[in-house]
Amino acid sequence: MTIDENYPHLGKIFLYLINNAEFKTLAQKWAPEIAEDIDSAIINPNCACRNRIHNYVMENKEKSYIFFKDFINTNPGAFDLNHFLHFIAPPKNYSGTVERIKISDWSKFVEKIHLEKGKFHNFSLLKVDEENVDVFFI
């Protein structure tokens, strides 16, 4: 998955990253009009300042995206999109579905379910052939 300036979670990414000291300092220089809100958001995660930061980022998507992209390019280990999505994305409901999986791709499939916070009560496997299984989610 890539992030572009139309990415719907850009504001949430900024709120997530303001706890990174370097990001916080750069963001306050980049957008001095919300610098006090950034300080407040770190101290009090329930304050209305978080909405102001989110709204500012979403109203200035292109400018925000360029800032975010520059920060990530100079600090590649500062943000893990998959880790972030694990916390903000809604869980995927697998109940009542069937997935055909290559046996050799089983570990990738389990990782995918984990990243998607897959919801189901139970599952059963049916061997289709020497290479594939059907996974019946209940």
Legacy VTK file of the C-alpha trace (Angstrom):
# vtk DataFile Version 3.0
C-alpha trace
ASCII
DATASET POLYDATA
POINTS 138 float
0.000 0.000 0.000
1.267 3.457 -0.820
0.352 6.773 0.688
-0.522 9.730 -1.510
-1.901 13.186 -0.745
-5.467 11.865 -0.971
-4.819 9.159 1.616
-7.796 9.273 4.024
-5.718 8.592 7.140
-3.118 11.345 6.628
-4.486 13.352 9.580
-4.404 10.273 11.809
-0.831 9.568 10.739
0.185 13.056 11.842
-1.506 12.582 15.211
0.277 9.243 15.566
3.673 10.737 14.683
3.552 13.813 16.936
4.789 11.582 19.749
8.047 11.241 17.792
10.231 14.072 19.139
11.876 14.834 15.804
8.568 14.824 13.934
7.031 17.085 16.584
9.833 19.651 16.317
9.756 19.679 12.520
5.940 19.832 12.427
5.896 22.838 14.747
8.343 24.654 12.438
6.410 23.527 9.359
3.017 24.703 10.684
3.598 27.298 13.427
-0.134 28.090 13.483
-0.786 24.703 15.142
2.452 24.496 17.175
0.640 25.055 20.489
-1.965 22.453 19.545
0.816 19.939 18.900
2.269 20.561 22.374
-1.177 20.241 23.953
-2.000 17.054 22.075
1.054 15.321 23.514
0.215 16.363 27.070
-3.520 15.703 26.833
-4.502 13.113 24.195
-8.210 13.902 24.749
-8.074 17.637 24.033
-9.857 19.374 21.160
-6.432 20.354 19.834
-6.171 16.928 18.197
-9.202 17.745 16.049
-7.610 21.055 15.050
-4.398 19.286 14.019
-6.326 16.644 12.075
-8.448 19.289 10.335
-5.391 21.385 9.477
-3.651 18.399 7.899
-6.732 17.345 5.937
-7.436 20.904 4.755
-3.819 21.207 3.591
-3.392 17.707 2.194
-0.857 18.531 -0.509
1.354 20.574 1.825
0.940 17.937 4.576
1.773 15.091 2.237
4.980 16.782 1.064
6.024 17.367 4.686
5.189 13.757 5.625
7.004 12.341 2.585
10.122 14.432 3.294
10.121 13.317 6.931
9.784 9.630 6.024
12.482 9.870 3.355
14.948 11.307 5.878
13.736 9.045 8.754
12.815 5.740 7.097
12.401 3.805 10.340
10.105 6.358 11.974
6.838 5.066 10.512
5.599 1.555 9.728
2.384 1.715 7.700
1.377 -1.896 8.431
1.821 -1.383 12.171
-0.199 1.848 11.965
-3.019 0.265 9.948
-3.240 -2.557 12.442
-4.395 -0.043 15.040
-6.729 2.169 12.977
-8.247 -0.125 10.387
-11.537 -1.816 11.255
-11.382 -5.602 11.561
-12.266 -7.646 8.501
-15.112 -10.108 9.011
-14.248 -13.515 7.544
-17.272 -15.349 8.992
-19.310 -17.094 6.319
-16.574 -16.867 3.676
-14.390 -19.389 1.874
-10.830 -18.670 0.773
-8.769 -20.881 -1.535
-5.148 -20.793 -0.394
-2.008 -22.372 -1.769
-0.540 -24.566 0.915
2.869 -22.996 0.286
1.351 -19.535 1.030
-0.245 -20.537 4.341
2.058 -18.430 6.546
1.471 -15.353 4.344
-2.268 -15.950 4.608
-2.114 -16.171 8.415
-0.073 -12.947 8.514
-2.636 -11.244 6.264
-5.489 -12.270 8.578
-3.510 -10.979 11.547
-2.814 -7.599 9.873
-6.468 -7.263 8.887
-7.550 -8.159 12.442
-9.632 -10.927 10.898
-12.812 -11.845 12.780
-14.236 -15.359 12.740
-15.309 -17.953 15.302
-13.669 -20.996 13.810
-12.480 -22.392 10.492
-12.253 -25.725 8.720
-9.885 -26.844 5.977
-10.682 -28.943 2.949
-7.808 -30.167 0.807
-8.646 -29.381 -2.825
-5.541 -30.881 -4.409
-1.834 -31.284 -3.635
-1.278 -27.512 -3.793
-4.475 -25.866 -2.477
-6.860 -25.904 0.471
-10.219 -24.219 0.957
-10.582 -22.414 4.254
-14.201 -22.261 5.462
-14.639 -19.512 8.056
-17.466 -19.930 10.540
LINES 1 139
138 0 1 2 3 4 5 6 7 8 9 10 11 12 13 14 15 16 17 18 19 20 21 22 23 24 25 26 27 28 29 30 31 32 33 34 35 36 37 38 39 40 41 42 43 44 45 46 47 48 49 50 51 52 53 54 55 56 57 58 59 60 61 62 63 64 65 66 67 68 69 70 71 72 73 74 75 76 77 78 79 80 81 82 83 84 85 86 87 88 89 90 91 92 93 94 95 96 97 98 99 100 101 102 103 104 105 106 107 108 109 110 111 112 113 114 115 116 117 118 119 120 121 122 123 124 125 126 127 128 129 130 131 132 133 134 135 136 137
